[in-house]
Amino acid sequence: MAPILFTRGAPSLDIIDQEGLREAAQQAFTKDPAGTFAYGTSVGYVPLREWIAEQHGVEVDQVLVTNGSMQADAFLFELLVNPGDDVVVEAPTYDRTLLNLRQRGAKVAAIDLETDGIDTAKLEAYLEGARPSLAHIIPNFQNPAGYTLSTEKRAKLLQLAAEKDFVLFEDDPYLKVRFEGEQLPTMLSQDTSGKVVYASSFSKTMCPGIRCGYLVGSKDIIGRIQKIATNTYISPNMVAQSIVNEFCRSGRIEQSVATVKKALKERKDALVTALQRELPDAVYTAPQGGYFMWVELPGVSVEKLFPVAKEHGVEFVKGSDFMLEGGDSAMRLAFSGVNVEQIDEGITRLAAAVRAL
């Protein structure tokens, strides 16, 4: 019995525009071999940097293109987070963010996440006695919860960042993969005090293997990160970034996003249907986009369920992996990398594992 994996936040191969990527690679190699195959600048492939700047309505020297958005995160944390610094995250939040901040010796304050985003009242209360260097926020279809930050809370976070003088790190790789509801403006686009640093990635809209992400921020912050980037790798992957540039400028990116969104909606709907049938007591909020759904099973120890589920041929990520404490009855189900049939069978297996406890 082949295992069904709800573990990886990545699109399955069938929804990746392989033909478009081949064409983009051929164009990149033909049009700009010198720029594609040589060492480049530490801020990234210049035409792609310009395209990103246009998309966000910023100046080009406010953009730095990296080897994936995790590299962007790491650069920003290296610049702004010192041992002992207070840093705000959501609870739950991305497990690699927690790992990175802990390795830097940060004092991590995990503020409860509600279905409309971080609890801004609790954050405001926390800020009465602390001066964090930054707050890490995943505003759209949050990883791991799938929740989206409301318009009102976006405005409140911008206000708090300006008043309390901390960097608002808007980590937004899922922005383009909304399959229901209205797109909300980024906090970057509404920032009047220069407190937002924005990160995103092409992993979710093109393919994970391209390893191309970016930061947008003030000229000062991007300039300081440029020095870190230069000392880290001279330049990032010019071949990958040149391919991304061609893919974006050709219009294939819009087609790719449309394909991904259609598949993700079908998979989210299949997950909800299967949970309603097999695990009617499960508690969750179906996302309007993204890759993930946070599912709580009241009265069930996910720690005990995990190995039993594996025996039944289904795997997930434990909720406790995304929290400093708690999450014992929760799990993250990634529906991006499994098809409708696998989702239906996977939840059937999961329910059988719950009954076997």
N, C-alpha and C positions, 0 to 999 in steps of 0.2 A: 504494500500500500504506500503510494507516494505521499509524502507529507504535504499538507496545504499550509502555506506560510502567509500569515497576516503580519509579518514582522518588518518587511523592508518598505520604506517610503520611497518607492521608485516606480516609474511607469513600466508596465510589461512591454516586451519587445514588439508585440503586435501593434502597439499604438505609437511607436516611434517612426518618424518619417525618414526611413532609411534611404529611400531614393533621393529625397531632398537634400539630405546630408552629403550623399555622394556627389550630387551636382554642385553643392556649395564648396566641397573640397576641391573639385576640379576647377571651379571658377577662381578660388583663392590661389591655387597653385599656378594658374595661367595668368591671371591679372596682375598679381603682386608677388612674384617669387622672391624678390629681394626682401620685402617686408615680412613675408611669411616664414622664410627659412633662416633668417639671421637672428642674432640676439636683438631684442627690441629694447624699449625703454621700460623702466621698472614700474611705470604707471599703466602699462598695457599697450595693446595694439592700437595705434592712434585712430584709425577710422572707426573702430568699434567704440572707443572712448567717446568719439564725437557723436556717434549714433545714440549712445546711452544718454549723453548730455542733452541731446535734442528731445529724447523721450520724456525726460524729467524737467525740461525747461530751465536748465542750469548752465553755467559756464563750464567749458571742458576741463578746466583745472580744478573743478570740484569733483572729478570722477577718477577713480583708480580701479583698474580691472585686475582680478586676481585668479589664482588657480582654485576655483570653487569658492562658495560663500563661507565655508569654514575657515579658509585662509584669510578672508576679509575680517571675520570675527576675531581670529587670533591676532591679526595686526592691530585692530582697534583695542583689544584687551591689553596687548603689550604696551601700547601707548598710554592708556588711561588708567589701568588697574595695577596698583602696587600692593604688596603684602600688607594685610590689615585694613585695606580700603573697604568701605561699605559699598555693596552693589545690590541692586534690586532685580529680582527675577519674578516671573509668574510661578504659581504653584497649582498644577504641574508646569514644567517647562522642558525644553529639549535636553535630553540627558547629556549630550556632548557639551552643551553650554555649561551645565553644572560641573562637569569634569574639568573643563578648561579653567573656569573661575576658581575652583578649589585648588587646582595645581598652581595657580598664581597666588594663592594664599589670601584670597578675598574673604571678607565676612559677608556671606550671602544671606540676604533677607528675602525669603520667599513669601510673596503676598498672594493671598487666595485669588484664584481665577474663577470668575463667574461666567455664565453662558454668554454675557455681552462684554466679556473682557475682564481685565484686572480690576479688583475691588479698589476703586480710587479713594473711597472713604478710608479704608484701612491704610492705603498708601499715604494719604495725607496725614493720618495720625502718626504713622511711622516717621514721617519727615519732620515732625515736631522735635524729635530727639536725635536725628541722624542726618549726616550730610554725605549721601552716596556720590561716588564719582560718575556712575551711570546707572540707568535703568534699562534692562533688556526686555523688549516687548515684541512679541510675534503677533501682529495685528489681524491678519487674515488667515482663517482656517488653521488656527494655531496647532503647532506640533508640541504635544500629542493630542490635544483635546478636540481640535476641529472647530473651536469657537472663533467668533469674529468680534473685534473691538468696535463698540458702538460709536456713532458720530459724537455723542455727548462726552463719552469717555476720552475720545481722541482730543477734543478741545480741552478737557480737564488736564490731561497729561501735558499738553503743550503749556498750559498755564503754570502747572507745578514746576516743570523743568525751567521755565523762565524765572519764576519767583525764588526757587530753591537752588538754582544754578547747578544743575547736573545735566549730563548728556543723555538725551533720549535716543536710545539705539533702536531704530525701527527695522527689525529683521523680517524681511517680507518676501520670501521666495515663492509664496503661493498666490500672490496677487492676481496673476493672469488666469488662474484655473478656477474661477468662479463659474459654477454651472446653474445657479439659481440666484434670484434676488438682484439688488442694485449694487453696482460697484461703488465703494466709498472712497473719497479722496484720501491720499496718503497724508500722514502727518508732516512729511517733508514738504509737500506742496502748500501747507498751511502755516509753516514755521516762519515767524517774523523776528525771532530772537536768536537764530543761529544755533539752536540747541540740538537739532535733530541730525543724527548720522544714519543714513539709510543703507541697507544691504539687500541685495537680491541675487538671483542665480538663474542660469539657463538650464539647470539640471531638470527642472520640473516641466519645462515647456519644449525642450529639444531632446536631450538625453543626458542621463547622469554621467556617462563616460566622458563627456566633453570637458568636464571640470573647469567651468568658467563662471565666476561670480564677480560681484563688484561692490564698491562702496561709493556713496555720494555724501559729501559733507562740506563743511566750510573749507575755504582755500587753505587756511592755517592747519587744520587737522589733516587734510589730504596731503599737504606738503610735508608734514612731519611723518606721516605714515610712508610716504614715498622713500624717505631715508631708510626706514626699517626694511622696506621691500628691496631696495637696492642691496642692502647688506645681507638679505636672506637668500636671494636667488638671481641677482643682476637683472633678470627680466622674467616674467611669467611665460607661459606656453604660447608663443606667437602662432604656431600652426593651428592650435585649437581656436584661438581668438580670431584669427583670420577667417576660419571656416564659419564661426558664429556670425561674424560681420556679414559675410556673403549670404548666409541663411536669412538673417534679419532684413537686409536691404533688398533681397529678392522678393520679399513678401511671403516666403514659405513659412515664416514664423507664425503668421496669422492662421494659415491652414493647419499647422501642427497643433496650435493651441485649440482650435475648434475640434480636431480629432480627439485630443486628450480630454477636453471637457465633456464631450458626448459620452466617451467610454466611462469617465469617472462618475457621471450622473447615473448611468445604468448600473454601475457597480455599487454605488451608495444605495440606490433603490433596492437592489437585490439583498444587500446587507440588512436593511431595515425590515424587509419582508421576512427574511429568514429568522431574524431575532424575534419578531412578533410571533412567529409560528413556534419556534423551538425554545426560546427563553423569554416568555412573556413577562417575567418579573425584572428583566434587565432594565436599567435606568440609563438613558442616553439622550443627547440632543443631536439630531441629524444635521450634519454640516451643509452649508450652501456651496461649498467648494473644497478644494484641497484633497488630501490623501488619507485623512485619518478620522477615526471616531473613537471617543472615550466612552467606554462601557463599564458601568458598575453593576456588580452582581451582589445585591444585599445579602449578608449572612454567609457569603462564600469567601474562603481564604484563597486568594489567587496564588499565593505561595504554594499551597497544597495542590491547587488545581493544575499548576503549570506542568509538573511531570506526568500527571495522569492524562492531560490533554495531549502531551507529546506521544504517549503510548497509543492514544486514539488517532494519531496522525494529523494533529493540527497544532500550530504554534502561534504565539502572540508575544507581545512585550508586556511585562508586568507593570502595573501602574506605579509601584513603589520605585521603579527605576528612574522616574521622572520627578521625584519629590525628595526633599530633605527628610521628611517624615510623613507617614500616612500612605494612602493609596493602596491599602491592603486588600480591598475588595474590587479594585479597578484594573482595567487592562486597556492598552491601545491596540485597536484593530486597524491595520493599514489595508485599505481596499484597492489601492492603486495597481498593485502588481499581480492581482488574481482576477480571473474572468468570472462571469456571472455564475457559471456552473460550479466552479471551484468555491465560490463564496457560499452558495447554497449547501454544498456538501460539507464545507468546513464548519459552518455553524451547526449543522446536524451532528457532526463529530464532537464539537465543543459541548453541545447540550448533553450528549451521551457521557462525556467526561464529567460534567457537573453531577449528573445522576449517579455516577460511579463513586463519588466521594463518600 
